[in-house]
């Protein structure tokens, strides 16, 4: 691959959306990418349409060296992005052409190279232990050598904002050394992440006016301002912005690629992605979280599952009239969707909208709606929570409509006669639960017993043994997640347990809830709701 410019992006080379997830993002505590992971991440970023993908530091890290080698052999074909190798300038007192690390950048065969160079006088003198003249020579020699070898070069001016505040002349001399040697973009780095938007934007504007250089921005999130700082820098004249997926990075992280892109596209009207690319933001964000083995941030701007979730009844009333009254953008423009949450705060509008979302028509049925609102509030007061249990809420709403209108009842696929769970602590120390269920299904009385590593597991196994011969769809259903919360109780009363059960049939997932003073009974409630909900779709 030899392309050095982003492809098929409306703004083309006039604006760079640059991703450094595979290098800077990989420095987040808890993230370890294999080479295969890195290839998968790069493919997803390319599908999204970012302009540049920084693959890592060849020559410094074996996995990064292997990554570039595998790319060179054809394991990664990029349609939109240009691949970037990251590295440092030559060492002091050497020639760039003889520096092994600089040679490794060439050997990577990446068409674009980003060089990091210190631009803070204190770092130059104390960390590099050279004078400013030699620091600038290190930049000039390395940039000139790489551009002479046909590489496009960007220069990351490390600690620029701190350095510019301490010694403006030194910071500008480092930028000039890179520009005069042929660097295309001079990237101003808030390496310590200590800047605030107004001050950072003022510095970017001032540097641009003084130098006329093409400037980029790279922000860390130590003040929780990395996204705001990045957008402010763009508004001040930066035309190259460096980000990481979901804000991954060391310490507090980096500027979040998805929030920055969402702001550029929807707020500033900048077409930084291929046409239609913004609708892929949510999908790609969640896919990259899976590769990083991190749960997606539900409250992440633009792409989080709660980014367009509404809980207050006042909000729902307005949304019923026009969804944009309480959404800052159309959620579908970034591949997300709006949700209405039903809690004790819910009013009639919230429940009517939620019913519509779940396929239960409450419009024109004021009695059913009134009853449902009252029941939800009463149950929430007892510890139930329907906010994350849509399946149980749907069953509740259907039953209220059924009671009022006489529609087809929500019939469970079985009737419970009784269940029993015992704990067996054996002589060898093994602890086993045993459950027996007695149910009526298809006109038959069935008794089944099974063991499990816990009471809920044993009960689930016994119920499956009893029902599997009668319910053809049951084998496809599995318990995919189980959460228990002990709720605060009033003095003198027993503890209340809330169980959230997530089930899956391989095609979809649904969540049910049960609340009781006994954890086994709470689990049974949630388990029964899960099967009843599945039976509704199985009949369709």
C-alpha positions in Angstrom: 0.0 0.0 0.0 1.5 3.3 -1.0 -1.3 5.8 -0.6 -0.4 8.8 1.6 -3.8 10.6 1.6 -7.2 9.6 2.8 -9.4 8.2 0.1 -13.1 8.9 -0.8 -13.5 11.5 1.9 -15.4 14.7 0.9 -12.8 16.9 2.5 -10.0 14.8 1.1 -6.6 15.9 2.2 -7.9 19.3 3.4 -8.7 17.7 6.8 -7.2 14.7 8.5 -9.1 12.4 10.9 -6.2 10.5 12.4 -6.6 7.5 14.7 -3.9 6.3 17.1 -5.8 3.5 18.9 -3.2 0.9 18.0 -0.4 2.9 19.6 -1.6 5.6 22.1 -4.8 3.8 22.8 -3.0 0.5 23.5 -1.3 2.2 26.4 -4.5 2.1 28.4 -4.3 0.0 31.6 -6.0 -3.3 30.9 -5.7 -3.3 27.1 -3.4 -5.8 25.4 -3.8 -6.2 21.6 -2.5 -9.2 19.8 -1.3 -8.7 16.3 -4.5 -10.3 15.1 -6.4 -7.9 17.3 -4.5 -5.0 15.7 -5.4 -6.1 12.2 -9.0 -6.4 13.2 -9.0 -2.9 14.8 -7.4 -1.4 11.7 -10.1 -3.0 9.4 -12.9 -1.6 11.5 -11.3 1.9 11.5 -10.9 1.7 7.8 -14.5 0.6 7.4 -15.5 3.7 9.3 -13.5 5.8 7.0 -10.8 7.5 9.1 -8.1 9.1 7.0 -5.0 7.8 8.8 -4.4 4.8 11.1 -1.3 4.8 13.2 -0.3 1.1 13.5 2.3 1.3 16.2 6.0 1.8 16.7 8.0 -0.6 14.5 11.5 -1.3 15.8 10.6 -0.5 19.4 7.9 -3.1 20.0 8.1 -6.6 18.5 4.3 -6.9 18.1 4.2 -3.6 16.2 7.1 -4.8 14.0 5.2 -8.0 13.2 2.0 -6.0 12.5 3.7 -3.9 9.8 5.4 -7.0 8.4 2.0 -8.8 8.1 0.5 -5.7 6.5 3.3 -5.6 4.0 2.6 -9.2 3.1 -1.0 -8.3 2.2 -3.0 -9.3 5.3 -4.5 -5.8 5.5 -6.1 -4.0 2.6 -7.2 -0.5 3.4 -9.8 1.2 1.3 -10.0 4.6 3.0 -7.1 5.1 5.3 -3.4 5.5 4.9 -1.2 3.5 7.3 1.1 5.4 9.6 4.2 4.2 11.4 5.1 6.0 14.6 8.6 6.7 15.9 11.1 9.2 17.3 13.7 11.4 15.7 17.3 10.2 15.5 19.4 10.1 18.6 21.7 12.9 19.4 25.1 12.8 17.8 24.1 10.4 15.0 22.9 10.5 11.5 19.3 9.7 10.7 20.3 7.3 8.0 22.3 5.3 10.5 19.9 5.3 13.4 18.4 1.8 13.7 15.0 3.1 15.0 14.7 5.4 12.0 15.6 2.6 9.6 12.9 0.5 11.2 10.4 3.1 10.2 11.5 2.7 6.6 11.5 -1.0 6.9 7.9 -1.0 8.0 6.9 0.1 4.5 4.3 2.4 5.9 3.7 5.3 3.4 3.3 7.8 6.3 5.5 8.4 9.3 4.7 10.4 12.4 7.7 11.5 14.4 7.6 12.6 18.0 9.9 15.4 19.1 10.2 17.2 22.3 9.2 20.9 22.1 9.5 21.9 25.7 12.9 23.4 26.7 12.8 21.7 30.0 12.4 18.3 28.4 15.0 19.0 25.8 17.6 20.0 28.4 16.7 17.5 31.2 15.3 14.5 29.4 17.2 14.6 26.1 20.2 16.3 27.6 21.0 18.3 24.5 20.7 22.0 23.6 17.9 23.4 21.5 20.1 23.6 18.4 20.8 19.8 18.5 17.2 19.1 19.3 16.2 21.0 16.2 18.9 19.3 14.1 17.5 15.9 15.2 14.1 16.9 13.8 15.5 18.4 10.6 17.8 15.5 9.8 15.1 12.8 10.5 12.3 14.5 8.6 14.6 15.3 5.6 15.8 11.7 5.5 12.4 10.2 5.6 10.9 12.6 3.0 13.9 11.9 0.8 12.9 8.3 0.9 9.4 9.1 -0.3 7.6 9.1 3.0 5.0 11.6 4.1 5.9 12.9 7.5 3.9 14.4 10.3 5.6 15.8 13.4 4.2 15.4 16.9 5.5 18.3 19.0 5.4 16.6 22.4 4.5 18.8 25.4 3.9 21.7 23.0 1.4 23.7 25.1 3.4 23.5 28.3 6.6 24.2 26.4 5.1 27.1 24.5 4.0 28.7 27.8 7.5 28.2 29.3 9.6 29.2 26.3 7.7 30.1 23.1 10.8 30.6 21.1 12.0 27.1 21.7 8.6 25.5 20.9 8.4 27.5 17.6 12.0 26.6 16.6 11.1 22.9 16.9 8.1 23.4 14.7 10.1 25.4 12.2 12.8 22.7 12.1 10.1 20.1 11.1 8.4 22.4 8.5 11.6 23.5 6.8 12.7 19.9 6.4 9.4 18.9 4.8 7.0 17.8 7.5 3.4 18.2 6.2 1.7 18.7 9.5 3.0 20.1 12.8 0.9 18.4 15.5 0.5 20.4 18.8 0.4 17.8 21.6 -1.2 18.4 25.0 0.9 15.5 26.3 0.1 16.0 30.0 -3.6 16.7 29.3 -3.7 19.8 31.4 -5.1 22.3 29.0 -8.6 23.9 28.9 -10.4 24.8 25.7 -10.3 28.6 25.6 -6.6 28.8 26.5 -5.7 25.9 24.1 -7.6 27.5 21.2 -5.9 30.8 21.8 -2.5 29.2 21.6 -3.4 27.3 18.4 -4.7 30.5 16.7 -1.6 32.4 17.8 0.8 29.8 16.5 -1.1 29.5 13.2 -1.0 33.3 12.8 2.7 33.5 13.6 3.9 30.6 11.5 1.3 29.9 8.7 2.1 26.1 9.3 -0.5 23.4 8.8 -1.3 22.4 12.4 -2.7 19.3 14.0 -3.9 18.6 17.5 -3.4 15.7 19.9 -5.1 15.9 23.3 -5.0 13.7 26.5 -8.0 13.7 28.8 -6.5 14.5 32.2 -8.9 17.5 32.6 -11.7 15.6 31.0 -11.5 18.2 28.2 -9.7 16.2 25.4 -12.8 16.2 23.1 -13.6 19.8 23.8 -9.9 20.8 23.4 -9.7 18.9 20.1 -12.9 20.6 18.7 -11.7 24.0 19.9 -8.4 23.5 18.2 -10.2 22.7 14.9 -12.3 25.8 15.3 -9.0 27.8 15.9 -7.5 26.5 12.6 -6.1 22.9 13.2 -6.9 20.7 10.1 -5.5 17.4 11.5 -7.0 15.8 14.7 -5.6 12.8 16.5 -8.0 10.6 18.5 -8.4 7.1 19.8 -11.4 4.7 19.8 -13.6 5.3 22.8 -11.0 7.6 24.2 -8.6 4.7 25.1 -5.2 5.7 26.3 -2.9 6.0 29.3 -4.0 7.7 32.5 -7.4 9.3 31.8 -7.2 8.5 28.1 -7.2 10.5 24.9 -9.7 12.4 22.8 -12.6 10.0 21.9 -12.7 9.4 18.2 -16.4 9.0 18.2 -17.3 12.1 20.2 -14.8 14.2 18.2 -16.2 12.9 14.9 -19.8 13.3 16.1 -19.1 16.9 16.9 -17.3 17.7 13.7 -20.0 16.1 11.5 -23.2 17.1 13.3 -22.2 20.4 14.9 -19.6 21.9 12.5 -20.9 20.3 9.4 -17.5 18.9 8.4 -17.6 15.9 6.1 -14.6 14.2 7.7 -15.9 10.7 6.8 -17.0 9.1 3.6 -20.7 9.7 2.7 -22.8 7.8 5.1 -19.9 6.9 7.4 -21.3 8.7 10.4 -24.1 6.2 10.7 -21.4 3.5 11.4 -20.1 5.3 14.5 -22.1 3.3 17.1 -21.5 -0.1 15.5 -17.7 0.5 15.1 -17.4 1.9 18.7 -19.0 -1.2 20.2 -17.1 -3.6 18.0 -13.8 -2.0 19.0 -14.8 -2.2 22.7 -15.3 -6.0 22.2 -11.8 -6.4 20.7 -10.3 -4.5 23.6 -12.3 -6.8 25.9 -13.9 -3.8 27.6 -17.6 -3.2 28.1 -18.9 -0.4 26.0 -19.5 2.8 27.9 -23.3 3.1 28.1 -23.1 6.8 28.8 -20.6 7.7 26.0 -21.6 10.7 23.9 -23.2 9.9 20.6 -22.6 6.1 20.6 -23.5 5.0 24.1 -26.7 3.0 24.6 -27.9 5.7 27.0 -26.9 8.7 24.9 -30.5 9.1 23.7 -32.3 7.4 26.6 -35.0 9.5 28.3 -36.3 8.8 31.8 -38.2 11.9 33.0 -41.9 12.0 32.2 -41.5 15.7 31.2 -39.0 14.7 28.5 -41.3 11.9 27.2 -44.2 14.3 26.9 -42.2 16.6 24.7 -40.7 13.7 22.7 -44.2 12.4 22.0 -44.7 15.7 20.1 -41.3 15.8 18.4 -38.3 13.6 19.3 -35.9 16.4 18.5 -37.3 18.6 21.3 -35.1 16.6 23.8 -32.5 15.0 21.4 -29.7 17.3 20.3 -29.5 15.3 17.0 -31.4 12.5 15.2 -29.8 9.4 16.9 -29.9 7.5 13.6 -27.4 10.0 12.1 -24.7 8.3 14.2 -26.2 4.8 14.0 -27.8 5.0 17.5 -31.4 4.9 18.6 -33.7 6.6 21.1 -35.0 4.8 24.1 -37.6 5.7 26.7 -36.9 4.4 30.2 -39.7 3.4 32.4 -39.2 3.9 36.2 -41.1 5.5 39.0 -40.5 8.8 37.3 -42.5 7.6 34.3 -45.7 9.4 33.3 -48.4 8.5 30.8 -46.4 9.8 27.9 -43.3 7.7 28.9 -45.3 4.5 29.1 -47.2 5.2 25.9 -44.0 5.8 24.0 -42.3 2.8 25.6 -45.3 0.6 24.7 -45.1 1.8 21.1 -41.4 0.8 21.1 -42.3 -2.7 22.5 -45.2 -3.2 20.1 -48.0 -2.6 22.6 -50.5 0.0 21.5 -51.7 2.0 24.6 -52.9 4.9 22.6 -56.7 5.2 22.8 -56.7 2.9 25.8 -56.6 5.4 28.7 -57.8 2.9 31.3 -55.1 0.4 30.5 -52.5 3.2 30.4 -53.6 4.5 33.8 -53.5 1.1 35.3 -50.1 0.4 33.8 -48.6 3.7 35.1 -50.0 3.0 38.6 -48.7 -0.6 38.6 -45.2 0.4 37.5 -45.0 3.0 40.2 -46.2 0.6 42.8 -43.8 -2.1 41.8 -40.8 0.3 41.5 -41.6 1.4 45.1 -41.3 -2.2 46.1 -37.9 -2.6 44.5 -38.7 -3.6 40.9 -36.9 -1.9 38.1 -38.1 -2.0 34.5 -35.4 0.3 33.2 -33.3 -2.5 32.0 -36.0 -5.2 31.8 -38.0 -4.5 28.7 -39.3 -8.1 28.4 -40.9 -8.0 31.8 -42.3 -4.6 31.1 -43.8 -5.7 27.8 -45.5 -8.6 29.6 -46.9 -6.2 32.2 -48.3 -3.9 29.5 -49.8 -6.7 27.5 -51.6 -8.0 30.6 -53.0 -4.6 31.3 -54.3 -4.3 27.8 -55.7 -7.8 28.0 -57.6 -7.0 31.2 -59.2 -3.9 29.7 -59.8 -4.9 26.1 -60.3 -8.7 26.4 -57.5 -9.3 23.8 -55.8 -12.7 23.6 -54.3 -13.4 27.0 -50.6 -13.7 27.6 -50.6 -17.4 28.4 -47.5 -19.0 30.0 -46.2 -22.1 28.3 -46.5 -24.0 31.6 -48.1 -23.8 35.0 -46.2 -24.3 38.2 -47.4 -26.7 40.8 -44.4 -26.4 43.0 -40.6 -26.3 43.1 -38.0 -27.3 45.8 -34.3 -26.5 46.0 -31.9 -28.2 48.4 -28.2 -27.7 49.1 -26.1 -30.8 49.5 -22.7 -30.3 51.3 -21.0 -33.7 50.7 -18.3 -35.4 52.7 -15.6 -34.5 50.2 -16.3 -30.8 50.5 -18.2 -30.5 47.2 -21.3 -28.4 47.4 -24.1 -29.3 45.0 -27.6 -27.9 44.6 -30.6 -30.1 43.7 -33.9 -28.8 42.4 -37.2 -30.5 41.7 -40.0 -28.9 39.7 -43.6 -30.0 39.3 -45.3 -28.3 36.3 -48.3 -28.8 34.1 -47.5 -28.4 30.3 -49.7 -29.4 27.4 -52.2 -31.0 29.7 -49.6 -33.2 31.4 -48.2 -33.2 34.9 -44.4 -33.4 34.7 -41.9 -33.8 37.5 -38.1 -33.3 36.9 -35.1 -33.2 39.1 -31.6 -31.9 38.3 -28.4 -30.8 40.0 -26.4 -27.6 39.5 -23.5 -25.7 40.9 -26.0 -23.3 42.6 -29.7 -23.2 43.3 -30.6 -21.1 40.2 -28.5 -23.3 38.0 -30.2 -26.4 39.4 -33.7 -24.9 39.0 -33.0 -23.9 35.5 -31.7 -27.4 34.6 -34.7 -29.1 36.2 -37.2 -26.8 34.4 -35.4 -27.5 31.1 -35.6 -31.2 31.7 -39.3 -30.9 32.3 -40.2 -28.6 29.4 -37.8 -29.6 26.6 -39.9 -32.5 25.3 -42.9 -30.1 25.0 -41.4 -26.8 23.8 -39.4 -27.1 20.6 -37.7 -23.7 20.9 -36.4 -24.2 24.5 -33.0 -25.7 23.6 -32.1 -22.5 21.7 -32.7 -20.3 24.8 -29.9 -19.8 27.2 -29.2 -17.6 30.2 -26.5 -15.2 29.1 -26.2 -13.0 32.2 -27.4 -13.0 35.8 -27.3 -10.0 38.1 -28.3 -9.8 41.7 -28.8 -6.8 43.9 -29.7 -6.7 47.6 -32.0 -3.7 48.0 -32.0 -1.4 51.1 -34.9 -2.3 53.4 -36.7 -0.6 56.2 -35.6 -1.4 59.7 -37.1 -4.6 61.0 -38.0 -6.0 57.6 -36.3 -8.7 55.6 -33.9 -7.9 52.8 -35.3 -7.6 49.3 -33.4 -9.2 46.4 -33.7 -8.0 42.8 -32.6 -10.3 40.0 -32.0 -9.3 36.4 -31.9 -12.2 34.0 -30.6 -11.7 30.4 -31.6 -14.5 28.0 -30.7 -15.2 24.4 -31.9 -17.4 21.6 -28.9 -16.8 19.3 -30.7 -14.1 17.4 -31.8 -11.7 20.0 -31.5 -10.9 23.7 -34.1 -9.9 26.3 -34.0 -9.1 30.0 -36.5 -9.9 32.7 -36.7 -9.0 36.4 -37.8 -10.6 39.6 -38.0 -9.2 43.1 -38.6 -11.1 46.4 -37.2 -11.5 49.8 -35.9 -14.9 48.7 -33.2 -14.9 46.0 -34.4 -18.2 44.6 -38.0 -17.0 44.2 -36.8 -13.7 42.6 -34.8 -15.8 40.2 -37.8 -18.0 39.5 -39.9 -14.9 38.6 -37.3 -13.6 36.2 -36.9 -17.1 34.7 -40.6 -17.6 34.1 -40.9 -14.1 32.5 -38.0 -15.0 30.2 -39.8 -18.1 29.0 -43.2 -16.5 28.7 -41.7 -13.7 26.6 -39.9 -16.2 24.3 -43.2 -18.1 23.9 -44.9 -15.0 22.5 -42.3 -14.6 19.7 -42.2 -18.4 19.2 -45.9 -18.4 18.3 -45.5 -15.7 15.7 
